[in-house]
């Protein structure tokens, strides 16, 4: 399988993306190796092709510079910034003043998105030409692969059109060098997305009938179709399709404890929300909340790893000394030597430090009530760990130091801040035992959960003026965590956005969400409290990113204008 995927990937790379380079010398007639020309004409070939797309999406999902974990979850929004170095801007979107047409995340996001679109178009084209008799279920089986590829095409366009605005609309493979691409309007991209998600919803299997864990089913297609209707300002259609999903596809919120954490609560307590993020819990048949799960667990062929503990965790091990001069944190012992790292917290690097909105503002009315703010879901207290110190076992308190610590800002942005346990995986750090796993986790991750669908329908109901029905969906999510019910007077789009933070922090594509509702600029300026760059220095034109300069420079046979504000 790995060798097969390698050939599929290689073929995709040679023909992918928007490029003006002359690639005619790369043309080959496949005879003794697999290529899109001969591999996608059978069920085995189609399976390997869709596997390659899944693998590519997984790699992009957790990258630093492609679709980018930090870029789409936190940076440049109301949710977070680089705590390790708050003025750092060369690699991550920490300040919009530094976003340029050549910066890494701008270029890599564009290239990755169009590469996935190219791979999907190749599969759609070639499988479409295949004889239905080559598939176990005939025409229906053939359409499953086409539907899954169309899902990924639309999913990639979802991020690209949100990020860059008008972009090329490609529905067929790019098979030769071109320098005449044009920017199609956002409305045309949304039309294609709606068509693709609709086709996917008609031909993909229902929940529980997918060929393997992680394969796309009808539920995610319906969810993103509903979201696309909201992008098109069609909330009535969004309500219709999301209600079909919510009422008829077998999904539900998990309201009872389940899975591997039962009887094994590392933090002394737990709840169904906490269980959602337990190792091996994502793919359990009883987990009715999982809609699309990115597969990472290592006990399957092709399993891998992600760096959630690395990205979101504070650098507690950099505290240095206790107030009485001893090493503040000895940590877990390995081979008889203290490692300096905790096998609960692993090794974070503060790449994402949440804003005060994330850690404080959204909990103020439900601090001791909402289980999502319980100590087993958000760690707020850290303790000195050195028996030689009089402070051993006491809560770390930077006000105890005399003389004062030299950089209190970094103490609170880098060294210590609240830590969501959904990013941790105690007892399952399989690598780097001398560094408590090095921040690497191996559990699967939700690309989409049913709670998000409920909050999306609440947004749609709000758009149709059905505020009471919106309130019911929001309170259904809140009830699972014992939070106080929201009231009709509280409910507006900002309340729903806050509820998405409480429920989906680290899961939703926040920049896409905020652009969709027209709140990216407003909420970033209001809540991005990076002490070095308040509001991420955002200006109105920064709602869209610049077009990569290479795309403009190479597109010599047609105008390809830059987004406003970046010339």
C-alpha positions in Angstrom: 0.0 0.0 0.0 2.7 2.5 0.9 4.5 1.8 -2.4 1.3 2.3 -4.3 0.5 5.5 -2.5 4.0 6.7 -3.3 3.4 6.4 -7.0 0.0 8.0 -6.8 1.5 10.9 -4.8 4.4 11.3 -7.2 2.0 11.5 -10.1 -0.1 14.0 -8.4 2.9 16.2 -7.5 4.1 16.3 -11.2 0.7 17.6 -12.3 -0.5 19.5 -9.3 -1.2 23.1 -8.5 -1.2 26.2 -10.5 2.1 26.5 -12.3 3.5 28.2 -15.3 6.6 26.0 -15.5 7.0 23.8 -18.6 6.4 20.2 -17.5 6.1 18.6 -20.9 9.4 16.8 -20.4 7.9 15.0 -17.5 5.2 13.3 -19.6 5.6 9.5 -19.5 3.5 6.6 -20.9 3.1 4.3 -17.9 4.0 0.7 -18.6 5.6 -0.8 -15.6 4.5 1.6 -12.9 1.2 2.9 -11.6 -0.1 6.3 -12.6 -3.5 8.1 -12.7 -3.8 7.0 -16.3 -4.0 3.3 -15.4 -4.4 3.0 -11.7 -7.8 4.7 -11.2 -9.6 2.4 -13.6 -10.1 -0.3 -11.0 -11.6 -0.4 -7.5 -8.2 -1.1 -6.0 -6.7 1.9 -7.9 -9.6 4.2 -6.9 -9.1 3.1 -3.3 -5.4 3.9 -3.3 -6.1 7.2 -4.9 -8.6 8.3 -2.3 -6.2 7.0 0.4 -3.5 9.3 -1.0 -5.9 12.3 -0.7 -6.8 11.3 2.8 -3.1 11.1 3.7 -2.4 14.5 2.0 -5.3 16.2 3.9 -4.0 14.7 7.2 -0.5 16.0 6.6 -1.9 19.5 5.7 -4.3 19.4 8.7 -1.5 19.2 11.2 1.2 21.2 9.5 2.7 24.4 10.7 2.7 26.1 7.3 0.2 24.5 5.0 -3.5 24.5 6.1 -1.7 24.9 9.4 -2.9 23.9 12.9 -2.1 27.3 14.3 -3.2 29.4 11.4 -6.7 28.0 11.1 -7.4 27.5 14.8 -6.0 30.5 16.6 -3.5 32.8 15.1 -4.8 36.0 13.6 -8.2 35.6 15.2 -9.8 36.2 18.6 -8.4 33.0 20.0 -4.6 33.1 20.3 -1.1 34.1 19.5 2.5 32.8 19.8 3.1 32.7 23.6 6.7 31.5 23.2 7.6 34.8 21.5 4.6 37.2 21.2 6.4 39.4 18.7 7.4 36.5 16.5 6.0 36.9 13.0 8.2 35.3 10.4 6.7 31.9 10.5 3.3 32.3 12.2 0.5 34.8 11.7 1.1 36.8 14.8 0.8 40.3 13.2 -1.0 41.2 10.1 1.6 43.9 9.5 3.9 41.1 8.5 1.6 39.2 6.2 3.0 39.5 2.6 2.6 37.7 -0.7 5.7 35.7 -0.1 5.4 34.7 3.6 5.4 30.9 4.1 1.9 30.3 5.4 0.4 32.4 2.6 2.2 30.5 -0.1 2.0 27.0 1.4 -1.8 27.3 2.1 -2.4 28.3 -1.6 -0.2 25.5 -3.0 -1.6 22.8 -0.7 -5.2 23.7 -1.4 -4.7 23.6 -5.1 -2.7 20.4 -4.9 -5.5 18.6 -3.1 -8.0 20.0 -5.7 -5.7 18.7 -8.5 -5.5 15.3 -7.0 -9.3 15.2 -6.5 -9.9 16.4 -10.1 -7.6 13.6 -11.4 -9.5 11.0 -9.5 -12.9 12.4 -10.5 -11.9 12.4 -14.1 -10.2 9.0 -14.3 -12.7 7.1 -12.1 -15.5 8.7 -14.1 -14.0 7.0 -17.2 -13.8 3.6 -15.6 -16.1 0.8 -16.5 -18.6 0.3 -13.6 -18.1 -3.5 -13.8 -14.6 -2.9 -12.3 -16.3 -1.9 -9.0 -17.9 -4.4 -6.6 -21.1 -2.4 -6.4 -21.1 -1.2 -10.0 -22.1 2.3 -10.8 -23.0 3.0 -7.1 -19.6 1.8 -6.0 -17.9 3.9 -8.6 -19.9 7.0 -7.5 -18.7 6.5 -3.8 -15.1 7.3 -4.9 -16.2 10.2 -7.1 -18.3 11.6 -4.2 -15.5 11.4 -1.7 -13.1 13.1 -4.2 -15.7 15.8 -4.8 -16.0 16.2 -1.0 -12.3 16.9 -0.7 -12.3 19.3 -3.7 -15.1 21.3 -2.1 -13.5 21.1 1.3 -10.2 22.6 -0.1 -12.1 25.3 -1.9 -13.9 26.1 1.4 -10.6 27.2 2.9 -9.1 28.8 -0.2 -12.1 30.9 -1.1 -12.5 32.1 2.5 -8.8 32.9 2.7 -8.2 34.6 -0.7 -11.6 35.6 -2.1 -11.8 35.3 -5.9 -9.7 32.3 -7.1 -9.5 30.0 -10.1 -12.3 27.6 -10.4 -10.9 24.2 -11.6 -13.2 21.3 -12.3 -10.8 19.3 -14.5 -7.2 18.2 -14.1 -4.4 20.6 -15.1 -2.5 18.4 -17.5 -0.1 20.9 -19.1 1.7 24.1 -18.3 -0.6 27.1 -18.1 0.0 30.8 -17.6 -3.6 32.1 -18.2 -5.5 31.4 -15.0 -8.1 33.9 -14.0 -9.8 34.7 -10.7 -13.4 33.5 -10.6 -15.8 35.2 -8.3 -16.5 33.9 -4.8 -20.1 33.2 -5.8 -19.0 30.7 -8.5 -16.7 28.9 -6.1 -19.6 28.6 -3.6 -21.8 27.2 -6.4 -19.3 24.5 -7.1 -18.9 23.7 -3.4 -22.7 23.4 -3.1 -22.8 21.1 -6.1 -19.9 18.9 -4.8 -21.2 18.6 -1.3 -24.7 17.8 -2.6 -23.4 15.1 -4.9 -21.3 13.7 -2.0 -24.4 13.7 0.3 -26.3 11.7 -2.3 -23.7 9.1 -2.9 -21.7 8.6 0.2 -22.7 6.0 2.8 -24.5 6.7 6.0 -22.7 6.7 9.4 -21.5 3.2 10.3 -21.5 1.9 6.8 -18.2 3.5 5.7 -15.5 1.1 4.4 -13.1 2.1 7.2 -12.7 4.5 10.1 -12.0 8.0 8.9 -13.6 7.6 5.5 -16.1 10.4 4.6 -19.8 9.7 5.1 -23.0 11.5 4.2 -23.0 13.5 7.5 -19.9 15.7 6.9 -21.1 16.4 3.3 -24.5 17.6 4.6 -22.8 19.7 7.3 -20.6 21.5 4.9 -23.5 21.9 2.4 -25.4 23.7 5.1 -22.4 25.8 5.9 -22.0 26.7 2.2 -25.7 27.8 2.1 -24.9 30.1 4.9 -22.0 31.5 2.9 -24.4 32.1 0.1 -26.8 33.9 2.5 -29.4 31.2 2.2 -30.2 30.4 5.8 -33.5 28.7 5.0 -31.7 26.1 2.8 -29.1 25.7 5.6 -31.8 25.0 8.1 -33.4 22.4 5.8 -30.2 20.4 5.1 -28.8 20.7 8.6 -32.2 19.5 10.0 -32.0 16.5 7.7 -28.6 15.7 9.1 -29.5 16.3 12.8 -32.7 14.4 12.7 -32.0 11.5 10.3 -28.4 10.5 10.2 -27.9 8.8 13.6 -25.7 11.3 15.3 -26.1 12.6 18.8 -24.2 14.3 21.6 -22.5 11.9 24.1 -24.1 12.5 27.4 -23.0 9.3 29.2 -19.4 8.4 30.0 -17.7 5.9 27.7 -14.5 4.5 26.4 -11.0 4.0 27.7 -11.1 6.7 30.4 -13.8 4.9 32.4 -12.1 3.9 35.7 -8.9 5.6 34.6 -9.4 9.3 35.3 -5.8 10.7 35.4 -7.1 14.0 36.9 -9.4 12.4 39.4 -12.7 13.1 37.7 -14.2 13.2 34.3 -17.4 13.6 32.2 -18.6 12.7 28.7 -17.0 15.8 27.1 -13.6 14.7 28.7 -14.2 11.2 27.3 -14.6 12.4 23.8 -10.8 13.1 23.6 -9.6 9.8 25.1 -7.1 7.6 23.3 -9.0 5.1 21.1 -12.4 6.7 21.8 -12.8 8.6 18.6 -13.7 5.6 16.4 -15.8 3.7 18.9 -19.1 2.6 17.5 -20.9 4.0 20.5 -19.4 7.5 19.9 -22.3 9.0 18.1 -20.8 12.4 18.1 -17.8 11.7 15.8 -18.6 12.7 12.2 -15.2 13.0 10.6 -12.1 11.7 12.4 -8.6 12.3 11.2 -6.8 9.0 11.7 -3.5 9.1 13.6 -3.4 6.3 16.1 -0.3 4.1 15.5 -1.8 0.7 15.7 -3.1 0.7 12.2 -1.3 0.7 8.9 -0.4 4.3 8.0 -0.9 5.5 11.6 1.0 8.5 12.7 1.4 11.3 15.2 0.4 14.9 15.8 1.8 17.6 18.0 -1.2 18.9 19.9 0.5 18.8 23.3 3.5 20.5 21.7 1.6 23.3 20.0 -0.9 24.2 22.8 1.0 23.5 26.0 2.9 26.0 28.0 6.7 25.8 28.7 6.2 25.0 32.4 9.7 23.4 32.4 11.3 26.8 31.7 10.2 28.3 35.0 13.7 27.9 36.4 14.0 28.1 40.1 11.7 28.0 43.1 11.5 31.2 45.2 14.1 29.6 47.6 16.5 28.7 44.8 15.9 25.1 43.8 15.0 23.7 40.5 11.3 24.4 40.2 10.3 21.2 38.4 12.0 17.8 38.4 9.3 16.0 36.6 9.1 12.3 35.6 12.1 10.1 36.3 13.5 8.1 33.4 16.4 5.7 33.8 16.8 7.0 37.3 17.2 10.7 36.2 14.6 13.4 36.6 13.6 14.5 33.1 12.2 18.0 34.0 9.0 17.1 32.1 5.7 15.9 33.3 4.2 12.7 31.8 0.8 14.4 32.1 1.6 17.7 30.5 4.2 16.4 28.0 6.5 19.0 26.5 4.6 22.1 25.2 6.3 25.0 23.4 3.6 27.7 23.7 3.1 28.0 20.0 -0.5 28.8 20.7 -1.3 30.8 23.8 -5.0 31.3 24.1 -6.5 34.8 24.7 -8.2 35.9 27.8 -11.5 35.2 25.9 -10.5 31.5 25.8 -9.4 31.2 29.4 -11.6 33.6 31.3 -14.2 35.8 29.7 -16.4 33.0 28.3 -16.6 31.2 31.6 -17.4 34.1 34.0 -21.1 33.3 34.3 -20.6 29.6 34.6 -17.2 29.2 36.2 -18.0 26.5 38.7 -20.9 25.0 36.7 -19.9 24.3 33.1 -18.0 21.0 33.1 -15.9 22.2 30.1 -14.2 24.5 32.6 -13.7 21.7 35.2 -10.2 21.0 36.4 -10.0 17.8 34.4 -10.8 19.7 31.2 -8.7 22.8 31.8 -5.7 22.8 34.0 -5.3 26.1 35.7 -3.1 25.3 38.7 0.5 24.1 38.4 2.7 23.1 41.4 6.4 23.2 42.3 7.9 19.8 42.1 11.1 19.5 44.1 11.3 17.9 47.5 14.4 19.9 48.3 12.4 23.1 48.3 10.1 24.4 51.0 7.7 25.2 48.2 7.4 21.6 47.0 3.8 20.7 46.2 2.6 24.3 46.5 0.9 26.2 43.7 3.3 28.1 41.5 2.9 31.8 42.3 5.2 34.3 40.5 4.4 37.0 43.1 6.4 35.0 45.7 9.7 35.9 44.1 12.0 38.5 45.7 13.6 40.0 43.7 10.9 39.9 41.2 11.2 37.7 38.1 12.8 39.5 35.2 10.1 38.9 32.6 6.6 38.5 34.0 5.1 38.9 30.5 6.8 35.7 29.3 5.9 33.9 32.5 2.2 34.4 31.6 2.4 34.0 27.8 5.0 31.3 27.6 5.7 29.5 30.9 2.3 29.1 32.5 -1.2 29.6 31.2 -4.3 27.3 31.4 -4.0 24.1 29.4 -6.9 22.3 27.8 -6.5 18.6 28.5 -8.1 17.7 25.1 -4.6 18.3 23.7 -2.9 15.9 26.1 -2.8 12.1 26.2 -1.3 11.0 29.5 -0.1 7.4 29.6 0.1 7.2 25.8 3.2 9.2 25.0 5.0 6.4 23.1 8.0 8.4 21.9 10.9 10.3 23.6 10.4 9.0 27.1 13.2 11.3 28.3 11.0 14.2 27.3 7.6 12.9 28.3 6.7 12.3 24.7 8.2 15.5 23.4 4.8 17.1 22.9 3.8 14.4 20.4 0.4 12.7 20.7 -0.9 9.7 18.8 -4.7 9.8 19.3 -7.1 10.6 16.5 -8.5 14.1 16.1 -12.0 15.4 15.2 -12.3 17.2 12.0 -16.0 17.5 12.7 -18.2 16.7 15.7 -22.0 16.7 16.0 -21.9 19.6 18.5 -20.6 21.8 15.7 -23.5 20.9 13.5 -26.0 21.9 16.3 -24.2 25.3 16.7 -24.2 25.7 12.9 -27.9 25.2 12.7 -28.4 27.6 15.6 -26.6 30.2 13.4 -28.9 29.3 10.5 -32.0 29.6 12.7 -30.8 33.0 13.8 -30.5 34.0 10.2 -34.1 33.0 9.5 -35.3 34.9 12.6 -36.2 31.7 14.5 -34.5 32.7 17.6 -36.3 30.3 19.9 -35.2 27.3 17.8 -31.6 28.7 17.7 -31.7 28.8 21.5 -32.8 25.2 21.7 -29.8 24.0 19.7 -27.4 26.1 21.8 -28.9 24.9 25.0 -28.8 21.3 23.8 -25.0 21.7 23.6 -24.8 23.5 26.9 -26.9 20.9 28.7 -24.4 18.1 28.1 -21.8 20.1 30.2 -24.3 21.1 32.8 -23.9 24.8 31.9 -26.7 27.2 32.7 -29.2 27.5 29.9 -28.7 30.6 27.7 -31.7 33.0 27.6 -33.4 34.5 24.6 -32.0 37.9 25.6 -28.5 36.6 25.6 -28.6 34.9 22.2 -27.0 36.6 19.3 -24.3 35.7 16.8 -21.6 36.7 19.3 -23.1 34.4 21.9 -23.0 31.5 19.4 -19.4 32.4 18.5 -18.5 32.3 22.2 -20.2 28.9 22.6 -18.2 27.6 19.7 -15.0 28.6 21.7 -16.3 26.8 24.8 -17.1 23.7 22.9 -14.8 23.6 19.9 -11.5 25.4 20.9 -8.7 23.7 19.0 -11.1 22.0 16.6 -13.0 24.5 14.5 -11.5 26.5 11.6 -11.9 29.8 13.4 -10.8 32.1 10.6 -13.3 30.5 8.3 -16.1 30.8 10.9 -15.3 34.5 11.6 -15.1 35.5 8.0 -18.4 33.7 7.3 -20.3 35.8 9.9 -18.4 39.0 9.1 -16.8 39.2 12.5 -13.1 38.5 11.9 -11.9 42.1 12.1 -14.2 43.1 14.9 -13.4 40.2 17.3 -9.7 40.1 16.5 -9.3 43.7 17.4 -11.5 43.2 20.5 -10.1 40.0 21.9 -6.6 39.3 20.5 -4.7 40.5 23.6 -1.2 39.7 22.5 0.7 42.1 24.8 3.2 42.9 22.1 0.8 43.2 19.2 -2.7 44.0 20.4 -5.4 43.1 18.0 -2.8 41.4 15.8 -2.4 44.8 14.2 -5.3 43.9 11.9 -6.6 46.3 9.3 -9.8 45.9 7.2 -8.0 44.6 4.1 -6.4 41.8 6.2 -9.7 39.9 6.3 -8.4 38.3 3.1 -4.8 37.2 2.7 -2.7 38.3 -0.3 -2.4 36.1 -3.4 1.1 34.5 -3.5 3.4 36.6 -5.6 4.7 33.7 -7.6 1.2 33.0 -8.8 0.9 36.5 -10.1 4.4 36.6 -11.6 4.1 33.3 -13.5 0.6 34.0 -14.8 1.8 36.0 -17.8 -1.0 35.3 -20.3 -3.9 36.7 -18.2 -4.3 39.4 -15.6 -4.2 38.0 -12.1 -4.7 41.0 -9.7 -3.5 41.1 -6.1 -5.9 41.5 -3.3 -6.5 45.1 -2.1 -4.0 46.5 0.3 -1.1 44.2 -0.6 0.2 45.8 -3.8 
